[in-house]
Amino acid sequence: MPSDSHIVAVCVGRPRLIMHQGQSYTTAINKSPVDGPVELDWGGLEGDKQANTQNHGGPDKAVCCYAHEHYGYFAVKLGCDLPVPSFGENLTTRGLFETEVAIGDTYRIGAATLQVTQPREPCVKLARKHNEPQLGNWIHETGYTGFYLRVIEANPIEAGDTIELSERPHPQHTIANAMQAQFGEFNPDALRSFLDNPALSDAWRTRMKKRLDNEASA
């Protein structure tokens, strides 16, 4: 990872009722950057809440990260400027890429310690936010997914904090490889390898095991 990896923005939001094409739904995807230090605990950032707690939030998905480097590509695809945070992320980052970041990576961010747990998958609410039904497909095609972190050591973080890699025990288990193992051509060895990674989130452990069992019995 680049030596100048850092946090571009720390962003939080609360659930709000949104209208889209005549229908209402509740989402916390419309987050805003915060000036100064933000408290962090095992459940995430102070002031940040989730509308759908079944698929978002919790210890394994306490913090969502997205690379600022991806913004330019999607600005062109969407034909508009994209202010931070346009992808519903908590941390907009520089220097962290899905082809390098691996499940189990431990990062020191300011005085906090966090660990990578799983890819972030695009949901329909992100497509609605940008009024582009193909956005989820574009994210899958490019691999520009982002990823989630769990909190190991809780301390405040803020924009400008450096991101330092403390540990990378499973360099082969990149976010890109995780997406390939789960959604690409069936590869039982790859799935078993990820299932042996103790840092993998419970949600993705269940999904990968289900694919392995279903494909094996087909």
C-alpha positions in Angstrom: 0.0 0.0 0.0 1.2 3.5 -0.7 3.1 5.2 2.1 0.8 8.2 2.0 -2.4 6.2 2.6 -4.8 8.3 4.6 -8.4 9.2 5.4 -9.9 11.7 3.1 -13.2 12.0 5.0 -15.0 10.5 8.0 -18.7 10.4 7.3 -21.8 9.6 9.3 -25.6 9.6 8.8 -28.8 8.5 10.3 -31.9 6.8 8.7 -34.1 9.1 6.8 -37.3 8.7 4.8 -36.6 9.1 1.1 -39.0 9.3 -1.9 -38.0 7.5 -5.1 -40.2 7.3 -8.1 -43.3 7.8 -6.0 -42.3 5.2 -3.3 -40.8 5.9 0.1 -38.1 3.9 1.9 -35.8 4.5 4.8 -32.0 4.6 4.4 -28.9 6.0 6.1 -26.9 6.0 2.8 -26.9 9.8 2.6 -24.0 10.5 5.0 -22.1 13.7 5.6 -18.4 14.4 6.3 -17.6 15.4 9.9 -15.0 18.0 10.9 -12.6 17.0 13.7 -12.2 13.7 15.6 -15.1 11.3 15.7 -15.6 8.7 18.5 -15.3 5.1 17.4 -16.4 1.9 19.2 -17.1 -1.7 18.3 -20.5 -0.7 16.7 -19.0 2.0 14.5 -18.7 5.8 14.5 -20.6 8.1 16.8 -23.6 9.6 15.1 -23.8 6.8 12.4 -26.8 4.5 12.4 -28.2 2.0 10.0 -31.8 1.6 8.7 -31.4 -2.1 7.7 -29.6 -3.6 10.6 -29.9 -7.1 9.2 -27.6 -6.3 6.3 -25.6 -3.3 7.6 -23.7 -2.5 10.7 -22.8 -4.7 13.6 -19.3 -5.7 14.9 -18.2 -7.3 11.6 -19.4 -4.3 9.5 -18.8 -1.5 12.0 -17.1 0.8 9.4 -17.5 0.9 5.6 -14.5 2.1 3.5 -14.5 3.3 -0.1 -11.6 4.5 -2.2 -11.6 8.1 -3.4 -9.7 7.0 -6.4 -12.8 5.3 -7.8 -14.8 8.5 -7.8 -13.4 9.7 -11.2 -14.5 6.5 -13.0 -18.1 6.7 -11.7 -18.3 10.4 -12.2 -17.8 9.8 -15.9 -20.2 6.9 -16.0 -22.9 8.8 -14.2 -22.2 12.1 -16.0 -22.0 14.2 -12.9 -19.8 15.4 -10.1 -19.6 13.1 -7.1 -19.1 14.8 -3.7 -17.8 12.8 -0.8 -19.4 10.5 0.4 -21.3 9.5 -2.7 -21.1 5.7 -2.0 -22.5 5.7 1.5 -19.1 5.0 3.1 -18.0 5.9 6.5 -14.3 6.4 5.5 -13.3 7.8 2.2 -9.7 6.6 1.7 -6.7 7.2 -0.4 -4.2 4.3 -1.1 -6.4 1.3 -0.4 -7.5 -0.9 -3.3 -9.6 -4.0 -3.5 -6.8 -5.9 -5.4 -4.4 -5.4 -2.5 -6.5 -5.1 0.7 -7.0 -8.5 2.2 -9.4 -10.0 4.7 -7.6 -10.1 8.0 -5.5 -7.0 7.3 -5.1 -4.9 10.4 -4.7 -1.1 10.1 -3.7 1.6 12.4 -5.7 4.7 11.8 -4.8 7.5 14.1 -4.9 5.8 17.5 -7.5 3.2 16.5 -6.9 -0.3 15.2 -9.3 -1.9 12.7 -9.4 -5.2 10.7 -10.8 -6.0 7.3 -13.7 -8.5 7.4 -15.4 -8.7 4.0 -16.2 -6.9 0.7 -19.0 -4.3 0.6 -21.6 -5.3 -1.9 -23.7 -2.6 -3.7 -27.4 -2.6 -2.7 -30.4 -1.3 -4.5 -30.4 1.9 -2.3 -27.1 2.9 -3.8 -28.5 2.6 -7.3 -31.6 4.6 -6.2 -29.3 7.3 -4.7 -27.8 7.9 -8.1 -30.9 7.1 -10.1 -28.9 4.6 -12.1 -30.2 0.9 -12.0 -26.9 -0.3 -13.6 -24.7 1.1 -10.9 -24.6 -2.2 -9.0 -23.6 -4.1 -12.1 -20.8 -1.5 -12.8 -19.5 -1.9 -9.3 -19.3 -5.7 -9.7 -17.7 -5.4 -13.2 -15.0 -3.1 -12.0 -14.4 -4.6 -8.6 -14.7 -1.2 -7.1 -16.7 -2.5 -4.1 -15.1 -1.1 -1.0 -14.9 -3.2 2.1 -15.9 -3.4 5.8 -13.8 -3.2 9.0 -14.3 -4.4 12.6 -12.9 -2.3 15.4 -10.1 -3.9 17.4 -9.0 -0.9 19.4 -11.5 2.0 19.7 -10.2 5.6 19.6 -11.3 8.7 17.8 -10.4 9.1 14.1 -10.6 12.0 11.8 -9.9 13.1 8.2 -6.2 13.3 7.5 -5.3 10.4 9.7 -2.7 8.1 8.2 -3.5 4.5 7.5 -0.7 2.1 8.4 -0.8 -1.6 7.7 0.1 -3.4 11.0 -0.5 -7.0 9.9 -1.4 -8.9 6.7 -1.7 -12.6 7.6 -3.6 -13.7 4.5 -2.3 -11.6 1.5 -4.0 -14.0 -0.9 -7.4 -13.3 0.5 -7.9 -9.9 -1.2 -11.3 -8.3 -1.5 -11.1 -8.8 -5.2 -10.4 -12.5 -4.7 -13.2 -12.8 -2.2 -15.7 -11.4 -4.8 -14.3 -13.8 -7.4 -14.6 -16.8 -5.1 -18.2 -16.0 -4.2 -19.6 -14.8 -7.5 -17.2 -16.2 -10.1 -16.7 -19.7 -11.5 -17.1 -22.3 -8.8 -13.8 -23.0 -7.1 -14.2 -25.1 -4.0 -10.5 -24.8 -3.0 -10.8 -21.0 -3.0 -14.0 -21.0 -0.9 -12.4 -23.4 1.6 -9.4 -21.2 1.8 -11.5 -18.2 2.7 -13.5 -20.2 5.2 -10.2 -21.0 7.0 -9.6 -17.3 7.5 -10.6 -16.5 11.1 -11.1 -12.8 10.2 -13.8 -13.5 7.7 -17.2 -12.0 8.8 -19.9 -14.3 10.0 -22.2 -13.1 7.2 -19.7 -14.0 4.4 -18.7 -17.2 6.2 -22.3 -18.3 6.0 -22.7 -17.2 2.3 -19.4 -18.9 1.2 -20.3 -22.1 3.1 -23.7 -22.1 1.5 -22.3 -21.8 -2.0 -19.8 -24.5 -1.3 -22.4 -26.9 0.0 -25.0 -26.1 -2.8 -22.5 -26.4 -5.6 -21.0 -29.6 -4.2 -24.4 -31.2 -3.9 -25.7 -30.1 -7.3 
